[in-house]
């Protein structure tokens, strides 16, 4: 048997060149499976390096090289979580992508495998719909704050610099005039494993961060919902890619670095036991998790919004009507303004613009949670 590559670097969890070219199902990654080993099984089933020659785990999976083109086994979450569930979760990568269900079935026959599942793929929940312009030619730049009576809320609490909102997103411009003084030193680019969260090829997370926590009383731009609370920018998309490639790794990073509120303005259609486990870890650590419900105008559940222990946020417009793009249903916990919302954008350090989506509704709720 030729040696499989056993990787432990979480940054290699998802290869960016696959991000926009899924052929089997646009909602899951081609050639990737999560495999969870039962907690009661011993470490001998979990090799951590290239140096292996014996052990039931490796002998059992050896046939999968030829059957399914197994090429890599990694522990994608171990860098950012010591939780046993994450330490026992592996990522299998393989080339015969049309046999994914056969491969999962084979893995489930191993006595120490708790579950095996496809790896979901997530996308941002922002839309180009300008429905709010049907009501006003120049929409109010603060109507979303007015609708939730934030000024009254600020009479009670303006937040606290010790309370941190993690914005898990595709980019957050680090030098934007309304964010630069609000960002924590723990802000990080998980996707590329560096401290640069800016990305001028994308434009989403800066807008989201501004809604949640833009600086107030600086005579610039806008006011964020959480006036005094701080923002942890966590970039989870490699440069130039549209899909969210490292979203749940970003959640674990936020937990590890003591975030109090976590905002995820993105999602997908595929349920994952692994990702629910990550949400549970966040919840059990005391984090409040807020997620956008999606922009498909349907009642189908989207994730992470529909996971247990997540506040799912849909969108309304200036007239308090559900936005025509917003998902809806009993699984959604709260609606908030998301149509034609004015906030910071990364075109320059002093740029602002309108955007629509449940992506814009969720950070308003996250900011309120941080008061």
VEXDREN-2710 file (C-alpha; in Angstrom, 1 decimal):
% VEXDREN-2710
k/r/px/py/pz
1/UNK/0.0/0.0/0.0
2/UNK/1.4/3.5/-0.9
3/UNK/1.2/5.9/2.0
4/UNK/-1.9/8.0/2.4
5/UNK/-1.2/11.6/3.3
6/UNK/-2.3/12.2/6.9
7/UNK/-2.7/15.9/7.5
8/UNK/-3.4/17.6/10.8
9/UNK/-3.3/21.3/9.6
10/UNK/-6.8/22.6/9.8
11/UNK/-6.0/25.2/7.1
12/UNK/-5.9/22.4/4.6
13/UNK/-9.4/21.2/5.4
14/UNK/-11.0/22.4/2.2
15/UNK/-9.0/23.1/-1.0
16/UNK/-10.1/26.4/-2.6
17/UNK/-9.8/25.2/-6.2
18/UNK/-12.9/23.0/-5.7
19/UNK/-15.0/25.8/-4.3
20/UNK/-17.0/26.7/-7.4
21/UNK/-16.9/23.5/-9.4
22/UNK/-19.0/21.0/-7.6
23/UNK/-20.4/18.4/-10.0
24/UNK/-22.4/15.9/-7.9
25/UNK/-24.5/18.3/-5.7
26/UNK/-24.0/22.1/-5.5
27/UNK/-24.8/21.9/-1.7
28/UNK/-22.0/19.6/-0.8
29/UNK/-18.2/19.3/-1.5
30/UNK/-17.1/16.8/-4.2
31/UNK/-14.9/14.1/-2.8
32/UNK/-15.1/14.9/0.9
33/UNK/-16.6/13.0/3.8
34/UNK/-16.6/13.6/7.5
35/UNK/-15.9/10.5/9.5
36/UNK/-16.5/10.5/13.3
37/UNK/-14.8/7.8/15.3
38/UNK/-16.7/6.6/18.5
39/UNK/-15.5/8.4/21.6
40/UNK/-14.8/5.1/23.4
41/UNK/-12.3/3.8/20.8
42/UNK/-8.7/4.2/21.5
43/UNK/-6.1/6.4/19.9
44/UNK/-4.6/3.4/18.0
45/UNK/-7.4/3.9/15.5
46/UNK/-6.4/7.6/14.9
47/UNK/-3.0/8.0/13.3
48/UNK/-1.6/11.5/13.6
49/UNK/1.5/11.3/11.4
50/UNK/2.9/9.8/8.2
51/UNK/4.7/7.2/10.3
52/UNK/2.3/4.2/10.4
53/UNK/2.5/0.6/9.3
54/UNK/0.2/-1.2/11.7
55/UNK/-3.2/-0.7/13.4
56/UNK/-6.7/-1.8/12.7
57/UNK/-7.7/1.7/11.4
58/UNK/-5.2/1.8/8.6
59/UNK/-5.6/-1.9/7.6
60/UNK/-9.3/-1.4/7.4
61/UNK/-9.2/1.6/5.2
62/UNK/-6.4/0.4/2.9
63/UNK/-8.9/-1.1/0.4
64/UNK/-10.6/2.3/0.0
65/UNK/-7.5/3.6/-1.9
66/UNK/-8.4/1.5/-4.9
67/UNK/-12.2/1.3/-4.4
68/UNK/-12.8/5.0/-4.0
69/UNK/-9.6/6.8/-4.7
70/UNK/-8.9/7.8/-1.1
71/UNK/-6.1/10.3/-1.1
72/UNK/-6.0/12.2/2.2
73/UNK/-7.1/11.8/5.8
74/UNK/-7.0/14.9/8.0
75/UNK/-8.2/16.1/11.4
76/UNK/-9.6/19.4/10.3
77/UNK/-10.7/20.8/13.6
78/UNK/-8.0/19.8/16.1
79/UNK/-6.1/23.1/15.9
80/UNK/-9.1/25.1/17.1
81/UNK/-10.9/22.7/19.5
82/UNK/-9.9/20.3/22.2
83/UNK/-13.4/18.9/22.4
84/UNK/-13.4/15.1/22.1
85/UNK/-16.1/15.2/19.3
86/UNK/-13.8/17.4/17.2
87/UNK/-10.7/15.4/18.0
88/UNK/-12.4/12.3/16.8
89/UNK/-13.7/13.8/13.6
90/UNK/-11.8/13.2/10.4
91/UNK/-12.0/14.5/6.8
92/UNK/-11.6/11.9/4.1
93/UNK/-10.8/13.1/0.6
94/UNK/-11.2/10.9/-2.4
95/UNK/-11.2/11.1/-6.2
96/UNK/-14.0/8.8/-7.3
97/UNK/-16.7/11.4/-6.4
98/UNK/-19.6/9.4/-8.1
99/UNK/-19.2/6.7/-5.4
100/UNK/-19.7/8.9/-2.4
101/UNK/-22.8/7.0/-1.1
102/UNK/-21.0/3.7/-1.6
103/UNK/-18.0/5.0/0.3
104/UNK/-20.2/6.3/3.2
105/UNK/-21.9/2.9/3.4
106/UNK/-18.5/1.1/3.5
107/UNK/-17.3/3.4/6.3
108/UNK/-20.4/2.8/8.3
109/UNK/-19.6/-0.9/8.3
110/UNK/-16.4/-0.3/10.4
111/UNK/-17.3/-1.0/14.1
112/UNK/-15.6/2.1/15.5
113/UNK/-17.2/4.6/13.1
114/UNK/-20.0/6.5/14.7
115/UNK/-21.1/8.2/11.5
116/UNK/-19.9/9.2/8.1
117/UNK/-21.5/12.1/6.1
118/UNK/-21.2/14.4/3.2
119/UNK/-19.5/17.8/3.8
120/UNK/-22.0/20.7/3.3
121/UNK/-21.1/23.7/1.2
122/UNK/-22.3/27.2/2.3
123/UNK/-22.9/30.5/0.5
124/UNK/-23.5/34.1/1.6
125/UNK/-27.1/35.2/2.1
126/UNK/-27.0/38.5/0.2
127/UNK/-29.2/39.4/-2.8
128/UNK/-29.1/42.2/-5.4
129/UNK/-32.9/42.8/-5.1
130/UNK/-33.7/46.4/-4.7
131/UNK/-37.3/46.0/-3.4
132/UNK/-37.0/48.7/-0.9
133/UNK/-36.6/51.3/-3.7
134/UNK/-40.2/50.6/-4.5
135/UNK/-41.1/52.5/-1.4
136/UNK/-38.6/55.4/-1.3
137/UNK/-36.3/56.7/-3.9
138/UNK/-33.7/57.3/-1.2
139/UNK/-34.3/54.9/1.6
140/UNK/-33.6/56.0/5.2
141/UNK/-30.1/55.2/6.2
142/UNK/-31.2/54.3/9.7
143/UNK/-34.6/52.8/9.3
144/UNK/-33.4/49.4/10.4
145/UNK/-32.3/50.9/13.7
146/UNK/-35.5/52.9/14.1
147/UNK/-37.7/49.9/13.5
148/UNK/-36.2/48.0/16.4
149/UNK/-36.2/51.1/18.6
150/UNK/-32.4/50.9/19.2
151/UNK/-32.3/54.5/20.6
152/UNK/-34.6/53.3/23.4
153/UNK/-32.5/50.2/23.9
154/UNK/-29.3/52.4/24.2
155/UNK/-30.9/54.2/27.1
156/UNK/-30.7/50.9/28.9
157/UNK/-27.4/49.5/27.6
158/UNK/-24.9/50.5/24.9
159/UNK/-22.9/47.3/25.1
160/UNK/-19.5/46.8/26.6
161/UNK/-15.9/46.7/25.1
162/UNK/-15.5/43.4/26.9
163/UNK/-18.4/41.9/24.8
164/UNK/-17.2/40.6/21.5
165/UNK/-19.2/39.8/18.4
166/UNK/-17.5/37.5/16.0
167/UNK/-18.4/38.2/12.3
168/UNK/-17.7/34.9/10.5
169/UNK/-17.6/36.0/6.8
170/UNK/-15.8/36.2/3.5
171/UNK/-14.0/39.5/4.2
172/UNK/-13.9/42.4/6.7
173/UNK/-12.0/45.5/5.7
174/UNK/-9.5/46.1/8.5
175/UNK/-8.9/49.8/7.8
176/UNK/-12.5/51.0/7.2
177/UNK/-13.1/54.2/9.0
178/UNK/-16.2/52.9/10.9
179/UNK/-14.6/49.6/11.9
180/UNK/-10.9/50.2/12.4
181/UNK/-11.3/51.2/16.1
182/UNK/-13.8/48.4/16.8
183/UNK/-11.9/45.4/15.7
184/UNK/-10.2/43.1/18.2
185/UNK/-6.6/42.0/18.0
186/UNK/-7.8/38.4/17.7
187/UNK/-9.3/39.1/14.3
188/UNK/-8.0/36.4/11.9
189/UNK/-8.1/34.9/8.4
190/UNK/-8.8/31.3/9.1
191/UNK/-9.0/30.3/5.5
192/UNK/-5.5/31.5/4.6
193/UNK/-4.0/31.2/8.1
194/UNK/-2.9/34.9/8.4
195/UNK/-4.1/38.1/10.1
196/UNK/-5.4/39.8/6.9
197/UNK/-9.2/39.8/6.8
198/UNK/-9.5/42.3/4.0
199/UNK/-10.3/41.1/0.5
200/UNK/-11.2/43.6/-2.2
201/UNK/-12.4/41.0/-4.6
202/UNK/-15.4/40.4/-2.3
203/UNK/-17.9/42.7/-0.6
204/UNK/-20.1/41.2/2.1
205/UNK/-18.6/40.9/5.5
206/UNK/-17.6/44.6/5.9
207/UNK/-21.3/45.4/5.4
208/UNK/-22.4/42.8/7.9
209/UNK/-19.8/44.0/10.5
210/UNK/-20.9/47.6/10.1
211/UNK/-24.6/46.7/10.9
212/UNK/-23.5/44.8/14.0
213/UNK/-21.0/47.2/15.4
214/UNK/-19.8/50.2/13.4
215/UNK/-18.4/53.0/15.6
216/UNK/-20.9/55.5/17.0
217/UNK/-20.4/59.2/17.6
218/UNK/-17.4/59.5/15.3
219/UNK/-19.2/61.9/12.9
220/UNK/-18.7/59.2/10.1
221/UNK/-20.9/56.9/8.1
222/UNK/-23.3/54.8/10.2
223/UNK/-24.0/53.5/13.7
224/UNK/-23.8/49.9/14.6
225/UNK/-26.3/48.2/16.8
226/UNK/-23.8/47.3/19.5
227/UNK/-22.4/50.7/20.2
228/UNK/-19.6/49.8/22.6
229/UNK/-19.1/46.1/22.0
230/UNK/-16.2/45.0/19.8
231/UNK/-15.9/43.1/16.6
232/UNK/-13.8/40.0/16.0
233/UNK/-13.4/39.7/12.2
234/UNK/-13.0/36.1/11.1
235/UNK/-12.4/35.6/7.4
236/UNK/-13.5/32.1/6.3
237/UNK/-13.1/32.3/2.5
238/UNK/-9.9/32.2/0.5
239/UNK/-9.1/35.2/-1.7
240/UNK/-11.7/35.8/-4.4
241/UNK/-13.9/32.8/-3.7
242/UNK/-17.7/33.2/-3.4
243/UNK/-18.5/30.1/-1.3
244/UNK/-17.9/29.9/2.5
245/UNK/-15.1/27.4/2.7
246/UNK/-14.1/27.4/6.3
247/UNK/-17.2/28.7/8.1
248/UNK/-17.4/26.1/10.9
249/UNK/-13.6/26.3/11.5
250/UNK/-14.2/30.0/11.9
251/UNK/-16.8/29.3/14.5
252/UNK/-14.4/27.1/16.5
253/UNK/-11.8/29.9/16.2
254/UNK/-14.3/32.4/17.6
255/UNK/-15.0/30.1/20.5
256/UNK/-11.3/29.5/21.2
257/UNK/-10.8/33.3/21.3
258/UNK/-13.7/34.0/23.7
259/UNK/-16.3/35.5/21.4
260/UNK/-19.6/36.2/23.2
261/UNK/-21.9/36.4/20.1
262/UNK/-21.3/34.7/16.7
263/UNK/-22.9/36.0/13.5
264/UNK/-23.1/33.7/10.4
265/UNK/-24.7/35.5/7.4
266/UNK/-24.4/32.5/5.2
267/UNK/-25.7/29.0/4.9
268/UNK/-26.5/25.9/3.0
269/UNK/-29.3/23.3/2.5
270/UNK/-27.5/20.2/3.9
271/UNK/-27.7/19.1/7.5
272/UNK/-24.5/17.9/9.1
273/UNK/-24.1/16.1/12.4
274/UNK/-20.5/17.5/12.5
275/UNK/-21.7/21.0/12.2
276/UNK/-24.4/20.6/14.7
277/UNK/-21.7/19.3/17.1
278/UNK/-19.7/22.5/16.5
279/UNK/-22.8/24.7/17.2
280/UNK/-23.4/22.7/20.4
281/UNK/-19.8/23.4/21.5
282/UNK/-20.4/27.1/20.9
283/UNK/-23.6/27.1/22.8
284/UNK/-22.2/25.1/25.7
285/UNK/-19.3/27.6/25.9
286/UNK/-21.8/30.4/26.5
287/UNK/-21.8/31.9/22.9
288/UNK/-25.0/33.2/21.3
289/UNK/-25.1/32.1/17.7
290/UNK/-27.1/34.1/15.2
291/UNK/-27.6/33.0/11.5
292/UNK/-29.3/34.3/8.4
293/UNK/-32.3/32.2/7.3
294/UNK/-31.6/32.5/3.6
295/UNK/-33.0/34.3/0.5
296/UNK/-34.8/31.6/-1.5
297/UNK/-38.3/32.8/-0.6
298/UNK/-39.2/29.3/0.6
299/UNK/-40.0/27.5/3.8
300/UNK/-37.2/24.9/3.6
301/UNK/-34.7/24.9/6.4
302/UNK/-31.2/26.3/5.9
303/UNK/-28.2/25.7/8.0
304/UNK/-26.7/26.8/10.4
305/UNK/-29.9/28.8/11.0
306/UNK/-32.0/25.7/11.5
307/UNK/-29.6/23.9/13.8
308/UNK/-30.5/23.6/17.5
309/UNK/-29.1/26.4/19.6
310/UNK/-29.1/29.0/16.8
311/UNK/-31.2/32.1/16.5
312/UNK/-32.6/32.0/12.9
313/UNK/-33.2/35.5/11.4
314/UNK/-35.5/36.3/8.5
315/UNK/-35.9/39.7/6.8
316/UNK/-38.5/42.4/6.7
317/UNK/-38.7/45.7/4.8
318/UNK/-39.5/49.3/5.7
319/UNK/-43.2/48.6/5.9
320/UNK/-42.7/45.7/8.4
321/UNK/-43.6/43.2/5.6
322/UNK/-41.6/40.1/5.1
323/UNK/-39.0/40.8/2.4
324/UNK/-40.0/39.1/-0.9
325/UNK/-36.6/37.3/-1.0
326/UNK/-36.7/36.1/2.7
327/UNK/-37.2/32.5/3.7
328/UNK/-40.0/31.9/6.1
329/UNK/-41.5/29.2/8.3
330/UNK/-41.9/28.1/11.9
331/UNK/-38.2/27.2/12.1
332/UNK/-37.3/30.9/11.9
333/UNK/-37.0/32.5/15.3
334/UNK/-37.2/36.3/14.6
335/UNK/-37.6/38.7/11.7
336/UNK/-35.5/41.9/11.4
337/UNK/-35.0/44.6/8.8
338/UNK/-32.9/43.3/5.9
339/UNK/-34.2/45.1/2.8
340/UNK/-32.0/47.9/1.5
341/UNK/-29.8/48.3/4.5
342/UNK/-27.1/51.0/4.5
343/UNK/-23.7/50.0/5.9
344/UNK/-20.0/50.1/5.3
345/UNK/-18.5/48.5/2.2
346/UNK/-14.9/47.8/1.3
347/UNK/-14.7/49.8/-2.0
348/UNK/-12.6/52.2/0.1
349/UNK/-11.9/53.0/3.7
350/UNK/-14.8/55.5/3.6
351/UNK/-17.3/53.8/1.4
352/UNK/-21.0/52.9/2.2
353/UNK/-23.8/51.4/0.2
354/UNK/-27.2/49.6/0.4
355/UNK/-27.5/45.8/0.4
356/UNK/-30.4/43.4/0.8
357/UNK/-30.7/40.0/2.4
358/UNK/-31.2/38.0/5.5
359/UNK/-27.4/38.6/5.7
360/UNK/-28.3/42.1/6.7
361/UNK/-31.0/41.2/9.2
362/UNK/-28.8/38.7/11.2
363/UNK/-26.1/41.1/12.3
364/UNK/-28.7/43.6/13.6
365/UNK/-29.9/40.8/15.9
366/UNK/-26.4/39.9/16.8
367/UNK/-25.6/43.5/17.7
368/UNK/-28.7/43.6/19.9
369/UNK/-27.6/40.4/21.6
370/UNK/-24.3/42.1/22.4
371/UNK/-26.0/45.0/24.3
END
